[in-house]
Amino acid sequence: MNARIKVMAAVSLDALHRRENLNLQRFLLRKLGNPADAADAAQETYLRLVKAITTTDLEHPRLFLFHLARNVAANLEAVMNLLRVERPF
């Protein structure tokens, strides 16, 4: 990826973050029920988004952001459920 595309991706990601972060946090809080877990999931979502942006052009970044967030939340819930089963105290 050339430098110009990296700058454009960074600007687009920054704009998306400023525009959608509050909605993303609320979405993840509804899914996970815990502000700390929602914040962790949001951070993981943005990390995955950065990785995706470096390898692909996204036509609908907001949709992709929330798709990633839903998957991250589902993964986190699965891990938490597994931990509850292994340590039921």
Secondary structure as GFF3:
##gff-version 3
##sequence-region A 1 89
A	DSSP	alpha_helix	3	32	.	.	.	ID=ss1
A	DSSP	alpha_helix	35	55	.	.	.	ID=ss2
A	DSSP	alpha_helix	61	86	.	.	.	ID=ss3
###
